[in-house]
Amino acid sequence: MTGAKSESSMPDWEKRFRAPRVSLPDWAEDAPDRSLFVSNATGTYELYAWDRATGAQRQATARPNGTTDGLLSPDGAWIWWFDDKDGDEFGVWRRQPFTGGADEEATPGLAPSYPAGLALARDGRTAIVGRSTDEDGTTIHVAREGEEPFELYRHRESAGVGDLSHDGSLIAIEHTEHGDAMHSALRVLRPDGTTVTELDDSKGGTQELGLEVLGFAPVDGDTRLLIGHQRRGRWEPLVWDVASGEETELPLDLPGDVSADWYPDGAALLVAHSFEARSELFRYDLASRELTSIPTPPGSVSGATARPDGSVEFLWSSAAEPPAVRSTTGRVVLDPPGMTCPPSVAVEDVWVTGPGGRIHALIQKPAGASGPLPTVFDLHGGPTWHDSDSFAAGPAAWVDHGYAVVRINYRGSTGYGRAWTDALKHRVGLIELEDVAAVRDWAVSSGLADPRRLVLTGGSWGGYLTLLGLGTQPDAWAVGIAVVPVADYVTAYHDEMEALKAMDRTLLGGTPEEVPDRFRASSPLTYVDEVKAPVYISAGVNDPRCPIRQIDNYVKRLESRGAAHEVYRYDAGHGSLVVGERIKQVRLELDFAKRHLPE
């Protein structure tokens, strides 16, 4: 490690970023000993091939800005990976032999695009490829080796590939032709483009209900499709036989959101249950309708898969304990060599009464510390996402430096029912910040937080809320740190990728030209002259989600009034997959807060 810190001299917060990490391995359906996973072992997140039979592992991709989007062909012969330019998410699919060899363009004849799903057939030569471009909207193609790609589907609104049936005869897609990008409908097609059947829960009712594809049964000739629905106010699975039209709802008496996947024999489901920022696993037998708990430690399961021998592998962590890929056999599936990731502190749950109902917040603070403390309000992205009791190196770094960290599952977050997730429409950003304000008031009145030393921060949607909060609540915050944010909503809309345009039209009820007052009310740029706190912004210059031009517009307004601010631009997209770059960014954020918070 010439020129670098030794492990013994490295602070714990930096070790958490540098410690080797691996994702839950994907495995080939017809060659289950062949697996694919993501690791940061080289300092950049890349794809790795793993032959379980021999134990051999090899790095499959090596790009300056990293690679995480990839999958195995069902026969295990090929690794498919998405090749974009420096994180701009616009590119083509490539493939290479599992055993190693040169990369090749996987779908010749298809121009570069944003990805909109991919499904690979067991015949080893057919792919269903979803694409999105500003010019065409969404297109879905059948790409067969040695043939010109055939266009299966086209629509201006967002859509995507859901799954391909086990025998390759049925293709399930999710679409939003009705104009609501938050609530998809389903269509099942044959490979020639003819429609088999459709399901749309938004039709004929007053509620906005969504559907999602979870996967076809992994059995030849089986026309059962596992889907997710919101008919009872939360996400739940059901089995839909697309040939007969029969729908079999599953009597899973579990609160919170429920998802599922098939066991390899198609006789049972692996059920993932998420409730109040934690998750657990079950096995559901379709014949007996018996639900059996799969023991997992308290915390969060961020991915799980059932193996052919009936065991289950899952990626687990808690706020205090680093992630590990475990198995119901009792062993750790992947244990990468290198430094050990230091633990952090556990989260405490707080429920605060807000204007829209009870708000769930997760609190971390230095061991043994008592308030009032300098406090970081770290807002999650999405907005349809949620913070959970899972390991996160960023919040842990703040705790190591003496801060309390408050994470808030504001309205718009998932995991608390459909009504909570959908509540932010039209008054976008302002709704979430009402919940943030309620939790801030609790944190100060409870004695946890020092009102003079409050940091508002977040990435992506959390970065957007940070800038909006600094302008609409200027006396509440001492420092703002916005990572890859939306800063000028109108310009962001015109520059962002097409699928996000559709989401913004859904959230705000139209385009900036159609509903200018809503865009104006929800844009941080509208309130930039009210900002009092010093502002730090970091942004990827190739970001297609929160593009750089709209951030530059906001920064110019700060400059024009001499407002305290710093901007860090880096050569990547919506965040970085390079460990050293991420450490640099966290160090800059910590330093900015230290310099600008009062003693």
N, C-alpha and C positions, 0 to 999 in steps of 0.2 A: 504494500500500500504506500509506495513512495509518493511523498507530497500530499498525503491525505492523513486525516486523523486516524489514530489507532482506535480499535473498538473500546479499549479501556478508558480513553479520554473523551469519547463521544458522549454527548448528553443523551439521556433517555429519549427525549422527544425526537431527536434525529435518528436514533436507532430504530424507532417504530416505523419510520419511512424506509430506512435502508434494509431492514430485516427481510429476508426472502419470503415472498407470498406466492400462493398458488390459488387458482380458481377451482371450482368443482369440475372434475374431468368429465368431458363428453366422451361417449363411447359409441363405436360403430355397431349398428343394429345386428348385422349379420357376421360381424367379427368382433365380439365384445372384448377381446384382449387388446384391441387397438383403441387407444384413447388420445384425446387432445385436451390440453389445458393451457392456461395463461400463467406466466410467471414473470417476476421482476428480477430474476437471478442475475442478469447482466447489468442491472441498473436501469433498464428500459423494459416496459411490459411488452412481451412477445409471446407468440404461440410455440408450444412444444409438443412433439409427438412422443407417446409413451407406449411401448410394447410391454404389456403386463406379463406376458408369458416369459420374456427374457429379462425384464426389468430395465431394458435399455430406454434411455430418454435422449432426445436430440432437439436442439433449437431449430424450428422450422422457418421462422421469419426473422429478419434483422433489418430494421429500418430506423433512421435517426430519430423519428418521432414516435416509434412504437406501433404495435399491431395487436388488437384485441378481438376483432370481428373475424371469426372463422368457424368452420364446422367440418366434420368428417362425412364422407360419403357412406351410405349404409353398408357397402361391402368392405369398408375400411381401406380401400385402395388409394383414396385421394384426400388431401387436405385442401379445402377451399378457404381462401382468405380475401378480404376486401382491401383493395389497393387504392388509397386516396393520396392526395398531395398535401403533406405537412398538416394533417388534421382537418382538412376542409370538408371531409366526408363526401366528396364528389369523385367518383372513380369507377373502377371495373373490378369484377371478380377474377381472381387468378387461382390456379391450383397447382399442386406439386404432388408427386408420389409420396405415400406415407413413409416409405423406406428411404426417401431422400432423392434428390434430383432437381433438375431445372424447373423453375416456375414457367407456366404457360397461361395465356389468356384463356379463361374457362368458357367464356361465351362469346366467341368471335361473331361480329355482326351487330352486337349491342353497344351503342355509344356510351361513354361515361355518363353517370347519373348519380343521384342520391339513392341509397338502397331502400327498398320497400319490401323486404322479406325474401327468403330463399328457401326452397324445398328441393331435396335431391331424391331421385328415384332409386330403387334397389337394382335396376338394370345396369347401373353404372354409366349410363350415357345420356340421361335425361335430367334436366333441371327446370324448375319453375322459378322464374326470376322476376321479382318486383323492382320497378324503377320509378323514380320521381324526378321531374325536371320542371323548371319554370315554364317552359314552352308547352309541354304535353300534359301536365298534371301527373297522374299515375298511369303507368302501363304495366301489364303483366304478360310475360312471354313464356312460351315453351321453347327451350333450347335443347336440341338433340345433337349429339356429336356427329359432325360431318354434314349437317343440314343447316339451312338458314333458319334463324329463330322465327317462330310463329307468334304473332300478337294475339293473346287470348282475351285481353281486357284493356279498356281505356276509359278514363273519366277525369274531368278537371278536379274533382274533389279527392281528398286523400283516401288511399286504400292500401292494402298490403296482402302478401301471401300468408295464409294461415297454416295450411298443412296439405300434404299429399297422402292419399290413402296407401295402405301397405302394398297393394297390388298395382298402384300407379294409375288407377282408372278414375279417381275422383280428386278434385282440387277444391279446397275450401279457401275462400278469401274473405277478408273483412273489408267493408267499404263504408263510406259516409256520403253516398250520393244524395241523401236527404239534407246535407249541409251542416250536420252537427258532428264536428270532429271529435267530440268527447264521448259519443255513444254510437258505436259501430253497429251495422247490420251485417248479416252473413249471406253468402251465396256459394253454392256448390256447383262446380262446372265439370264437364268432361274435358279431356285434353284437346278436343276439337273446338272448344269454345261454347258448346251448347250448355244451356242451364239445366241442371237436375232439380234443384229446389232452392228455396230462399227462406230466411227467417229474419224478421225485422220487428223488434219489440217496441220501436218508436211509432209504429203505425196504429192508428185507431184509438189512441189513448191520450190523456193529457200529460202523462208523465214522460220524461225523457229517460229512456232505459237503454242500456248498452248490452252488447253481446261480444264475446271474444272466443276465438278458436283456441282450444287447449290441446287437441290432437286426435287423429283417427286411431281407432283400435289397431294394435300392432299384429293383426291376424289377416292372412290372405282372404279376400272375399268378404270381409267384415265391413259393413257399411255404417257402423256406429261411430259417431263423432262426439267427442267430449267437448263441451262448450261451457263458458261461464255466462251467467245472466244476473240481472239486478232486480228481479221481479218482487223480491221481498225487502227491498231497500238496502241490499248489500250484495257483494259478489258471492255467488254460489255456483257449484257445478251441476250440470245435468247431462244425461246421455241422450243424444238425438240420433235416431236411425234415419239417415238421409234418404234411404230407399223407401221405407214405409211411412215416414213422417212421424213415427211414434217418439214421444218425448218421455223420458223417465227421470223424474226429479228424485233427488237423493235426500232422504230424511236425516240430514246431519244437523243435530241440535247443538250447534256451536255458535257463540256470539262472534261478531266481527266478520272479516272477510275470509272466504274459503276458496282455495283453488285446488286443482288436482291434476294428476298425470296417471298414465296407465302403468300397471305392472306388465312385464314383457309377455305374459301369457294372455293378457286381455281379460282375465277373470277378476281382477281386483284393481283398486285405485290407490295411488299414493296421495294422500290428502295433506295439504299444507294449510294450516289455520293461523291467521294473523289477528291479534286482538290486543289493543292498548299497548302498542309498541313492542310486543313480544310475539313469538311464533312457536309452533309445535307441529309434530307430524303424526299421522294416523294411517292405518291400512283399512280400507273399506272393501269388504267382500261383496261383490255384486249379487251373488246367488243368495247368500244368507242375510244380506244387509247388515252384517255385523261390523261395527266400527271398533278397531283395536288401536290403543295408543302405542306409538313407537317412542320409547324413552329417549328424550334429549334433555340436556341440561337447561336450566332457566337462561333465557337470552333470546337470540334470534337465529333462525335458519334462513340463510339467503339463497339456498338452492339445494335440491335433493333429487336423487334418481334411484329407481329400483333396478337392481342388477338381475341377470338371468337366474342366478341361484336363489333369488328371493330376498337377498340382503338389500339394505338401503344405504347409500352413501350420501352424506350431507355436509354442507359447509356451514359451520356454526361459529358464533362468537358472542360475547357480551361486551358491554362498555368497558368492563375491567379486564377481560380475557381476550387475547389476540385470536384471530380466526384459525381454524384447523379443519381439514377435510377428514371427517370421521365416518365410521361404518358401524352398522348394527352388529357386526361380527365382533366389535370391541377393539378393533385396531385403528390406528391412524392411517388413512389411505395414502396420503402424500406428506412427507416430512422433509422439506427442502433443507439442505445443509447450509451452514452459515450462522451468523449471529442470531441469538435468541431475541425475539421481540419482547421488550419489557411490558408488563401489564400496566393498566391505568387504574382509575378509581371507578367504583360502581355508580350507577345513576340512582337518583331518588325521584320518585314520581310525585308530581304536584298537580292538583286539579284546581283551576281558577274559574270563577264565574265570569263569563264574558257576555257581550251583547247578543251573541248568537247561540249561547249554550255553554256547557262546561268545556274548558280548554285544557288539554293535556300537555304538560311541560315536563321535560326531563332535565334534572339538575345534576351537575358535577361540580365538586369543589375540592381544593387541596385537603388531603387527609389531616384532620385535627384543626382545620381552620375555622374561625368563627367570624361572622360578619360585623360590620358591613365590609364587603370585599369589592375590589374592582371586578366588574362583571361583563362578560361577553355574551351578547344575545346573537346566537349563531342560527340563521334562518335557512331552512333547507330549500333545495331547488324543486323543480317540478313544473307547475305547482302541485300536480297530482302525484305526490310522493309523501313520505312521512319519515320523521326521525324515529329510530328504534333503539332498543337496548342491544346495540351491536358495537363492535370495536371501530373507532374512528381516530386516526392519528392526529387530525387537526385539532379537535376539541381537547384531546389529551395534552397537546403541546401548550395550549393556553393554561390548562390546569397546572402543568409543571412550572409555569412562570407565575403562579400565585393568583390566577384569576378563577372566579366561579364561571361556569358556562351554563347558559340556559338555552335549551332547544325547544321549540314550540311547534306543536302540530295544529297550526292555525286552520281556519276554514279554507277548504281547498285540498287539505291533506287527505290521503287515503287511509283506510283502516278503521274509520269511525262511521261508516255508513254512507250511502249514496247522497243523502241530503247534505251532509257536511262537506263532501267533496264538491258538489255542484253549487254551493252557496255563493261562490265568488263572482258569478257572472254579472256583467255590465259594470258594476263598481269594482272593477278588477284592481287589485293592489290595495285599495282603500279598505276593503273588507278584512283582508289578512292583517293589516296594520292596526285595525281596531282590536283584534285579538292580541297582537304583540303589545299594544299599550296596556291592556288589562293585566297581562302577565308582568310587564314592567312595573306597574303600580304595586302588584303583589310582592315582587322581589324587593322593592324598596321598603314597603311598609312592614314586611316580615323581618327586616334587618339583615337579609342576605346581601343585598346590593348597595353599594355606595352610590347615591344619586349623582355625585360629581364625577364619577369614573365609570361611565357606561359606554361600552363599545357595541355598535350595531354592525353586524357583518353577515355575509352569506355569499354563496356562489350561484351563478345562473339566475334562476328566479329569486333565490335568496339575495343575490347581488342587486337585482332590480328592486326588491323590497327595501334593501338598505338605502339606495339612493332616493327612492320615493319617501321613505321614512325620515331621512335627513331633511327633506324639504317640507313635508307636511307636519312633522313633529320636531321643529328645529330646536326647541328648548329641552328636549328629552335626552339628547345624546351628546356625549363629549367627543367621540371619534366615530367615523364611518369608514369601513373597509369593504369595498364592493369588488367581487371577483367575477369576471366575465358577465357583466350585468347588461340588462336593457336599461338604457339611459335616456334615449329619445325614441318614444314608442312609435311615432309615425315613420321616421326613417328606418327604424329596425324592421317594421312591417315590410317596407318596400325592398329591403336588402336581404331578408332572411330566406331560408330554404322554404320551398313551396308547402311542405306539410305543416310548418309552423304558421304560415299565413292562414291556413285553414283553421288551425287551433285558435288563432287570434280573432278570426271572424266569428267563431263560435263563442268565445269568451265575451267579446265586446258587442256582438250583434251586427257586425258588418265591417266594411273596410273603413280606413280613415276618411275617405271621401263621403261615405254613407252615414257614419256616426262620428263626426269630428269632435263633438263635445265629450263623448266618452273617451276617445283616445287622448284628448287634451287633459281630462280630469285624471287619467291613469298614468300619465307620462311624467317621469321624474324631471324632464326638461322644463315642464311648466312651473315647477317650484324651485328651480335651481337658485334663483336670487334670494330665496329665504334661508338657504343653508348657512348655518353658523359654524358647525363642527368642521375640523380639518377632515379632508376626504382623501382616501387612498383608493386607487382603481388599478386593477391588473386585468389585462385583456390579451387574448390571442389574436394575432393579426390575420389569421386565416379562418376565424370563427364564422360558420354559416348560421349559427343559432342566435348569437348576440353580436352582430357584425361590428367591425371596428369603426366605420364611418359615423354611426350614431353615437358611439362613445366619444369620438373626437368632437362632435357637435356639443356635447355636454361639457367637455373639458374646456373648450373655447369660451363657453359662457362663464365658467369658473375663473378662467384667466382674465376675462374682460373686467371682472370686478375685484381682482386681486385676492380672491379667496384662497385660503391655505389648502393646497392639494398636492399630491404626487401621483404620477401615472407610470406604470410599468407595463411595457408591451413586449411580448415574446413571440417567437416564430413557431406557432402551433395553432390549434383550433380551439375547441371549447374545453380548455383545460389541457394539461400535459400528462403524457405517459412516461416521461423521463423522471426518474426518482430525484436526481440531482437538481433538476429544474423546480420540482415541487418543493424541495427543501429550501431552495433559494427564495421562493415565493413566501413560504411561511416565515422564514427569517426576516424578510422585509416587512411583513405584516406585523410581526411581534415588535420589531424596532420602531415602526411608525407609531404604534400604540404607546410604547414606552416614552417616546419623545413628546407626544402631544397630550397625554393624560396628565391632569394635575397630580401633584404629590399628595 
